[in-house]
């Protein structure tokens, strides 16, 4: 059975405007218990802000989170895959792009995000299932 990006993604129902402050964005992340936000930038494109962006580009540089805008620290253009992309290819793309979150894009719209945690979860489930099958062969 093939597992696709759409099967493991977290649906993205809310996006934010890039003119929100970093503090406002951090509060949204905390409330949603997510480590990222999809941000609409002024140029009409979407990008992503992660907790690492906040730590690295604001906190570590002693910048004021009330004056820095999300669009100022957002990563470049979002890297994405089609919902029908097999998880093997999703993991490969995340690895080669050196990212922990990958957008799932359908008809030009971000519909979800696959995280490295999602990949680890399905790998763990796969290993559990494999161990169960193997254990059946060891019984007489």
C-alpha positions in Angstrom: 0.0 0.0 0.0 1.4 3.4 -1.0 1.0 6.3 1.4 0.7 9.7 -0.2 1.4 13.2 1.1 -2.3 13.8 1.4 -2.6 10.9 3.8 -0.1 12.3 6.3 -0.3 16.0 5.9 -1.7 18.4 8.4 -4.5 20.4 6.7 -3.8 24.2 6.4 -7.0 26.0 7.1 -5.5 29.3 8.3 -2.9 31.5 6.7 -1.7 34.8 8.0 -0.8 38.1 6.4 2.9 39.0 6.3 2.3 42.3 8.1 1.6 40.6 11.4 4.4 41.1 14.0 6.6 38.2 15.0 5.1 38.4 18.5 1.6 38.0 17.0 2.8 35.1 14.9 4.5 33.4 17.8 1.2 33.6 19.8 -0.7 32.0 16.9 1.9 29.2 16.8 1.6 28.7 20.5 -2.2 28.6 20.4 -2.2 26.2 17.5 0.6 24.1 18.9 2.4 24.3 15.6 5.9 25.2 14.8 5.1 27.1 11.6 2.8 29.6 9.9 2.0 30.0 6.2 2.4 33.6 5.5 1.0 35.7 2.6 3.7 38.1 1.6 3.0 41.5 0.0 4.0 40.1 -3.5 1.0 37.7 -3.5 3.2 34.7 -2.9 3.1 32.5 0.2 6.0 31.6 2.4 6.6 29.9 5.7 7.8 31.1 9.1 9.1 28.5 11.5 10.0 28.6 15.1 13.6 28.4 14.0 13.2 31.6 11.9 12.0 33.4 15.1 14.8 32.1 17.2 17.5 32.6 14.6 16.4 35.9 12.9 14.8 37.7 15.8 15.6 36.4 19.3 19.3 35.6 18.7 19.8 38.9 17.0 18.1 40.9 19.8 15.5 42.3 17.4 12.2 43.5 18.8 9.4 40.9 18.0 6.9 43.8 18.2 8.5 45.7 15.3 9.7 42.8 13.0 7.0 41.6 10.6 6.6 38.0 9.6 7.2 38.8 6.0 10.6 40.1 7.0 11.8 36.8 8.4 9.8 34.4 6.2 11.8 31.8 4.3 11.9 32.0 0.5 9.3 30.7 -1.8 7.6 27.6 -0.4 8.8 24.2 -1.7 5.8 21.9 -2.3 4.6 18.6 -3.7 1.4 17.4 -5.2 -1.1 15.6 -2.7 -0.5 12.3 -4.6 3.2 12.3 -4.1 4.3 9.1 -2.4 5.8 9.6 1.1 9.1 8.1 -0.1 9.4 11.0 -2.6 8.2 13.5 0.1 11.0 12.4 2.4 13.5 12.5 -0.4 12.5 16.1 -1.3 12.7 17.2 2.3 16.1 15.7 2.6 17.5 17.1 -0.6 16.0 20.5 0.1 17.2 20.4 3.7 13.8 21.3 5.2 11.6 19.9 7.9 8.3 21.1 6.5 7.0 20.6 3.0 3.9 22.2 1.6 1.3 20.1 -0.2 0.0 22.1 -3.1 -3.1 21.5 -5.2 -4.2 23.8 -8.0 -1.7 26.4 -6.9 -3.1 26.5 -3.3 -1.4 25.2 -0.2 -3.7 22.6 1.3 -1.4 21.0 3.8 2.0 20.6 5.3 4.0 17.4 5.9 6.5 17.7 8.7 9.6 15.6 9.5 7.6 14.3 12.5 4.9 13.0 10.2 7.5 11.1 8.2 9.0 9.6 11.4 5.5 8.6 12.6 4.7 6.6 9.4 8.2 5.0 9.5 7.6 3.9 13.0 4.2 2.5 12.1 5.8 0.7 9.2 8.5 -0.8 11.4 5.9 -1.9 14.0 3.9 -3.7 11.2 7.0 -5.3 9.8 8.1 -6.6 13.3 4.6 -8.1 13.7 4.8 -9.9 10.4 8.4 -11.1 11.0 7.4 -12.4 14.5 4.7 -14.6 12.9 7.3 -16.5 10.9 9.3 -17.2 14.0 6.5 -19.2 15.6 6.1 -22.9 15.1 
